Amino acid sequence: MSLENPKRAITRRGFFKVGTGVVAAVILGSGTYKYLHRGASVQLDRLGITLPKALNPLPAPPEDPALKVEKLSQLFTPNDKFFIIDNAIVVPQINPSNWKLTIDGMVKNPITLSYDDLLARPMIEVDDTIACVSNWVGGPYVGNARWLGIRLDDLINETKPSRNADQIMSYSVDDFSAGFPTAALDGRDAIIAVGMNGEVLPVKNGFPARLIVPGLYGYVSATKWLSRLELTRFDLKEGYWISQGWAKFAPIKMQSRIDTPYVQETFPAGKRAIAGVAWAHNIGVDKVEVKIDNTPWQEATLGPDLANTTWRQWWIEWDAKPGEHMLSVRAINKKGETQTEVKKDVLPDGAQGWHTITVFAE
């Protein structure tokens, strides 16, 4: 009896495994090709879009202090540097010609809009800082942008919502859901955004359209790749993250952050800036104070006050002596309220506490 070389022998089961793997690779390759092809097509469609102008454009932004204060966050976060947090395993690639937005639920007059319908409506500009509830004290998941879009309250009013509806549930094309109170449409500039920092909304930031609701954390309000808005009630439905233990109501907490120096940084002794950003949504930042070691709090210089919905840059000059130093920052809003020192984790409704870091001058 002759024996086959085990390295060369392929059993029927082995052949089946190899064959299945090849087929799977072909299917996966085909799916990847289709996704990439669709993505390229969507990008071409996006590049061909000319956004309408806002009816009453906001003033041109002032000079950005970040041009002079090294390592300070920019007044407007560039689109390619804007934080991205979402549930999408694959970023949806949506052809705007096929996209629809439906507003229904507890309404008398449900409406459906195409992308062209949306662009034909009056536009407003909104300067707004958005933040993720999972952003720890001093964390990076916050960004400021100038958004272009359609007032959400105007659209909701057109549907003639029931007085019993107390929640607006939003859905993305991949079935993510998030809900916020109808009471949040209190005159603030909540919009369905189609533009970001002077450009058509980027695909990764929600193209063709997303929600922006100033003052609320993103997990209840900032739905990207928006496809549907449903007027409903909190006792009937809850958004995706509420079932995971996060709070139903999610106002963004007053916070401040040290951008420079960074935690545990070692740098040459001498003059340098301590700088960062602070935000107090729908109230606005009035002061920022910095504490160096055990010295009294010092009032920082503030950057432009764009709106009560945006962050404010801040900085102080510091003559750093050699050695280890502890730096802390706190914000004070326009009501005179001081950011709390009490530390709290992100669950269930956002982190709080002073951003405090240790650095070393040598």
C-alpha positions as CSV (number, residue, x, y, z in Angstrom):
1,M,0.0,0.0,0.0
2,S,1.5,3.3,-1.0
3,L,1.1,6.4,1.2
4,E,0.4,9.8,-0.1
5,N,2.5,12.8,1.0
6,P,0.2,14.3,3.8
7,K,1.3,17.8,2.7
8,R,-0.1,17.1,-0.8
9,A,-3.1,15.1,0.1
10,I,-6.5,16.9,0.0
11,T,-9.5,15.0,1.3
12,R,-13.0,15.7,0.2
13,R,-13.6,17.6,3.5
14,G,-10.4,19.5,3.0
15,F,-11.4,20.4,-0.6
16,F,-14.7,21.5,0.7
17,K,-13.1,23.8,3.2
18,V,-10.7,25.3,0.6
19,G,-13.5,25.7,-1.8
20,T,-15.7,27.4,0.7
21,G,-12.9,29.8,1.7
22,V,-12.4,30.7,-2.0
23,V,-16.1,31.3,-2.4
24,A,-16.3,33.4,0.8
25,A,-13.3,35.5,-0.4
26,V,-14.9,36.0,-3.7
27,I,-18.2,37.1,-2.1
28,L,-16.4,39.3,0.4
29,G,-14.3,40.8,-2.4
30,S,-17.4,41.4,-4.5
31,G,-19.1,43.1,-1.5
32,T,-16.1,45.3,-0.8
33,Y,-15.9,46.2,-4.5
34,K,-19.6,47.2,-4.5
35,Y,-19.2,49.2,-1.3
36,L,-16.2,51.1,-2.6
37,H,-17.8,51.6,-6.0
38,R,-20.9,53.0,-4.3
39,G,-18.8,55.1,-2.0
40,A,-17.0,56.6,-5.0
41,S,-20.3,57.3,-6.7
42,V,-21.7,59.0,-3.6
43,Q,-18.6,61.2,-3.3
44,L,-18.9,62.3,-6.9
45,D,-22.6,63.1,-6.3
46,R,-21.6,65.0,-3.1
47,L,-19.0,67.0,-5.0
48,G,-21.6,68.1,-7.5
49,I,-23.8,69.7,-4.9
50,T,-24.0,73.4,-4.5
51,L,-25.5,74.4,-1.2
52,P,-27.9,77.3,-1.0
53,K,-26.9,80.4,1.0
54,A,-28.4,81.1,4.4
55,L,-31.1,83.7,4.4
56,N,-29.3,85.8,7.0
57,P,-25.7,84.5,7.0
58,L,-23.7,84.8,10.2
59,P,-20.9,87.3,10.3
60,A,-17.5,86.1,9.0
61,P,-15.5,84.5,11.8
62,P,-13.0,86.7,13.6
63,E,-9.3,85.9,13.6
64,D,-8.7,82.6,15.2
65,P,-6.5,82.9,18.4
66,A,-5.2,79.4,17.6
67,L,-3.1,81.1,14.9
68,K,-1.1,82.8,17.7
69,V,-1.5,80.5,20.7
70,E,0.4,77.3,19.9
71,K,-1.5,74.0,20.3
72,L,-4.8,75.8,21.2
73,S,-7.9,74.2,19.6
74,Q,-9.0,76.0,16.5
75,L,-12.1,78.2,16.8
76,F,-13.8,75.9,14.3
77,T,-12.7,72.3,14.2
78,P,-11.7,71.3,10.7
79,N,-14.0,68.7,9.2
80,D,-11.3,66.2,8.7
81,K,-10.3,66.5,12.4
82,F,-13.8,66.4,13.8
83,F,-14.4,63.6,16.2
84,I,-16.3,60.6,15.0
85,I,-18.3,58.3,17.3
86,D,-21.2,56.2,16.0
87,N,-22.6,52.6,15.9
88,A,-22.1,52.2,12.2
89,I,-19.8,49.2,11.4
90,V,-19.7,50.5,7.8
91,V,-20.3,54.2,7.1
92,P,-23.5,54.4,5.1
93,Q,-23.1,55.5,1.5
94,I,-26.3,57.3,0.5
95,N,-27.1,58.5,-3.0
96,P,-28.9,61.9,-2.4
97,S,-31.2,61.3,-5.3
98,N,-32.6,58.2,-3.5
99,W,-32.7,59.7,0.0
100,K,-35.9,60.6,1.7
101,L,-36.8,62.1,5.1
102,T,-40.1,61.1,6.6
103,I,-41.7,63.0,9.6
104,D,-44.6,61.0,11.0
105,G,-45.9,59.4,14.2
106,M,-48.3,61.4,16.4
107,V,-48.9,64.0,13.8
108,K,-51.9,65.2,11.8
109,N,-50.0,65.9,8.6
110,P,-47.0,63.5,8.0
111,I,-44.6,64.7,5.4
112,T,-41.8,63.2,3.2
113,L,-39.0,65.3,1.8
114,S,-36.4,64.5,-0.9
115,Y,-32.9,66.0,-0.7
116,D,-33.9,68.6,-3.3
117,D,-36.9,69.5,-1.3
118,L,-34.7,70.0,1.7
119,L,-32.3,72.3,-0.2
120,A,-35.2,74.3,-1.5
121,R,-36.2,75.4,2.0
122,P,-35.0,78.5,3.8
123,M,-31.6,77.9,5.4
124,I,-30.0,79.2,8.6
125,E,-26.4,79.0,9.9
126,V,-25.7,77.8,13.4
127,D,-22.5,78.0,15.3
128,D,-22.6,75.0,17.7
129,T,-20.3,72.9,19.7
130,I,-21.4,69.2,19.9
131,A,-20.1,66.8,22.4
132,C,-20.4,63.0,23.1
133,V,-21.7,61.9,26.4
134,S,-18.7,59.4,26.6
135,N,-16.3,62.3,26.6
136,W,-14.3,62.1,29.8
137,V,-13.1,65.3,31.6
138,G,-10.5,66.8,29.3
139,G,-11.3,64.3,26.6
140,P,-11.3,64.8,22.8
141,Y,-14.9,64.0,21.8
142,V,-16.1,67.6,21.4
143,G,-15.9,69.9,18.4
144,N,-17.1,73.2,17.1
145,A,-18.5,73.9,13.7
146,R,-20.6,76.3,11.7
147,W,-23.6,74.3,10.5
148,L,-26.0,75.0,7.6
149,G,-29.5,73.6,7.7
150,I,-33.3,73.9,8.0
151,R,-35.0,74.8,11.2
152,L,-36.3,71.7,12.9
153,D,-39.2,73.5,14.7
154,D,-40.6,74.8,11.4
155,L,-40.7,71.3,9.9
156,I,-42.2,69.8,13.1
157,N,-44.9,72.5,13.2
158,E,-45.9,71.7,9.6
159,T,-46.8,68.2,10.6
160,K,-49.2,69.5,13.3
161,P,-48.0,67.3,16.1
162,S,-50.3,65.9,18.8
163,R,-50.2,67.8,22.1
164,N,-49.6,64.4,23.7
165,A,-46.3,63.9,21.9
166,D,-43.4,64.6,24.2
167,Q,-40.5,63.0,22.3
168,I,-38.9,63.4,18.9
169,M,-37.4,60.1,17.9
170,S,-34.9,60.2,15.1
171,Y,-33.7,57.3,13.0
172,S,-30.7,56.8,10.7
173,V,-30.7,54.8,7.6
174,D,-29.0,51.9,9.5
175,D,-31.8,51.9,12.1
176,F,-30.0,53.7,14.9
177,S,-32.5,55.6,17.1
178,A,-32.2,58.6,19.4
179,G,-34.9,60.6,21.2
180,F,-35.1,64.0,22.8
181,P,-38.0,66.1,24.3
182,T,-40.2,68.1,22.1
183,A,-39.7,70.8,24.8
184,A,-36.1,71.2,23.5
185,L,-37.6,73.0,20.5
186,D,-37.9,76.1,22.7
187,G,-36.6,78.6,20.2
188,R,-33.0,77.3,20.1
189,D,-31.6,76.8,16.6
190,A,-32.1,73.1,16.2
191,I,-31.6,72.1,12.6
192,I,-31.5,69.4,10.0
193,A,-28.0,70.1,8.9
194,V,-26.8,69.7,5.3
195,G,-23.6,71.8,5.5
196,M,-20.6,71.9,7.8
197,N,-17.9,74.6,7.9
198,G,-18.8,75.9,4.5
199,E,-18.9,72.5,2.8
200,V,-21.5,69.9,2.0
201,L,-21.8,67.7,5.0
202,P,-19.1,65.0,4.8
203,V,-20.2,61.4,4.5
204,K,-18.6,60.4,7.8
205,N,-20.4,63.3,9.5
206,G,-23.8,62.2,8.3
207,F,-24.3,63.1,4.6
208,P,-26.9,63.8,3.2
209,A,-28.4,65.1,6.5
210,R,-28.0,65.0,10.2
211,L,-29.6,66.5,13.3
212,I,-28.0,69.3,15.4
213,V,-29.8,70.2,18.6
214,P,-27.7,72.7,20.6
215,G,-27.3,71.9,24.2
216,L,-28.0,68.1,24.1
217,Y,-25.5,65.3,24.0
218,G,-25.2,63.5,20.7
219,Y,-26.6,60.2,21.9
220,V,-30.1,61.6,22.2
221,S,-30.0,64.2,19.4
222,A,-27.2,64.2,16.8
223,T,-28.4,61.4,14.6
224,K,-26.3,61.1,11.4
225,W,-27.6,59.7,8.0
226,L,-31.0,60.8,9.1
227,S,-34.0,59.1,7.5
228,R,-37.0,59.5,9.8
229,L,-38.4,61.7,12.6
230,E,-41.2,60.3,14.6
231,L,-43.3,62.2,17.1
232,T,-44.0,59.9,20.0
233,R,-43.9,59.6,23.8
234,F,-41.1,58.6,26.2
235,D,-43.5,56.1,27.8
236,L,-43.9,54.4,24.5
237,K,-40.4,54.3,22.9
238,E,-36.8,54.8,23.9
239,G,-33.7,55.4,21.8
240,Y,-30.9,52.9,21.4
241,W,-28.6,54.1,24.2
242,I,-31.4,54.5,26.8
243,S,-31.8,50.7,26.8
244,Q,-28.1,50.5,27.5
245,G,-28.4,52.4,30.8
246,W,-27.9,56.0,29.7
247,A,-30.1,58.8,30.9
248,K,-33.2,59.8,28.9
249,F,-32.5,63.5,29.3
250,A,-29.1,64.7,28.3
251,P,-28.2,68.4,28.6
252,I,-24.5,69.0,27.9
253,K,-22.7,69.8,31.1
254,M,-20.5,72.9,31.6
255,Q,-16.9,71.8,31.0
256,S,-13.4,73.2,30.4
257,R,-10.3,71.5,29.0
258,I,-6.6,72.2,29.0
259,D,-5.2,71.7,25.5
260,T,-1.7,72.7,26.2
261,P,0.4,71.6,27.9
262,Y,-0.9,68.0,27.8
263,V,-1.0,65.6,30.7
264,Q,2.4,64.4,31.9
265,E,4.2,66.6,29.3
266,T,7.8,67.5,29.9
267,F,8.9,70.9,28.4
268,P,11.7,73.5,28.9
269,A,11.2,75.8,31.9
270,G,10.4,79.4,31.0
271,K,7.6,81.4,29.4
272,R,4.8,79.5,27.6
273,A,1.0,79.4,27.4
274,I,-1.5,77.4,29.3
275,A,-4.5,77.2,26.9
276,G,-7.7,75.4,26.1
277,V,-11.5,75.6,25.5
278,A,-14.6,75.8,27.7
279,W,-18.3,75.5,27.0
280,A,-21.6,76.1,28.8
281,H,-24.4,75.3,26.4
282,N,-27.3,77.7,25.8
283,I,-25.9,80.0,28.6
284,G,-22.4,80.8,27.4
285,V,-19.0,81.1,29.1
286,D,-18.3,84.3,30.9
287,K,-15.0,83.5,32.6
288,V,-12.3,80.8,32.7
289,E,-10.0,80.5,35.7
290,V,-6.7,78.6,35.9
291,K,-5.0,77.3,39.1
292,I,-1.2,76.6,39.1
293,D,-0.1,74.5,42.0
294,N,-1.3,76.2,45.2
295,T,-1.5,79.7,43.9
296,P,-4.8,81.6,43.7
297,W,-7.1,81.1,40.7
298,Q,-6.1,83.4,37.7
299,E,-8.6,84.7,35.2
300,A,-7.7,83.7,31.7
301,T,-8.0,85.7,28.5
302,L,-11.0,84.6,26.5
303,G,-11.3,84.1,22.7
304,P,-14.3,85.2,20.5
305,D,-17.8,84.8,21.9
306,L,-19.5,83.4,18.8
307,A,-22.7,82.2,20.5
308,N,-23.9,80.8,23.7
309,T,-23.9,77.4,22.0
310,T,-20.2,77.3,21.2
311,W,-17.0,76.8,23.1
312,R,-14.7,79.7,24.0
313,Q,-11.0,79.5,23.7
314,W,-8.9,80.7,26.7
315,W,-5.2,81.2,27.6
316,I,-2.8,82.6,30.1
317,E,0.9,83.3,30.0
318,W,3.0,81.3,32.4
319,D,6.6,81.5,33.4
320,A,7.1,77.9,34.3
321,K,9.8,77.2,37.0
322,P,11.7,73.9,36.9
323,G,9.9,71.0,38.6
324,E,6.5,69.3,38.8
325,H,3.4,71.4,38.5
326,M,-0.3,70.7,38.9
327,L,-2.7,72.7,36.6
328,S,-6.4,73.0,36.9
329,V,-9.1,74.9,35.0
330,R,-12.7,75.8,35.7
331,A,-15.4,77.7,33.7
332,I,-18.0,80.2,35.0
333,N,-21.1,80.7,32.9
334,K,-23.0,83.9,32.1
335,K,-25.4,83.2,35.0
336,G,-22.4,83.4,37.4
337,E,-22.4,79.6,38.0
338,T,-19.1,78.0,38.5
339,Q,-18.3,74.6,37.0
340,T,-18.4,71.9,39.7
341,E,-15.3,70.4,41.2
342,V,-17.2,67.2,42.0
343,K,-15.9,64.4,39.9
344,K,-18.3,62.1,38.1
345,D,-17.9,59.4,35.4
346,V,-19.6,59.5,32.0
347,L,-22.4,57.2,32.9
348,P,-25.3,57.8,32.9
349,D,-25.4,61.5,31.7
350,G,-21.9,62.8,31.2
351,A,-18.7,63.4,33.1
352,Q,-18.0,66.4,35.3
353,G,-15.2,67.9,37.4
354,W,-12.3,70.1,36.9
355,H,-9.7,69.1,34.3
356,T,-6.5,68.8,36.4
357,I,-3.2,67.6,35.0
358,T,0.4,67.2,36.1
359,V,3.3,68.5,34.0
360,F,7.0,68.8,34.3
361,A,9.3,71.8,33.5
362,E,13.1,71.3,33.3
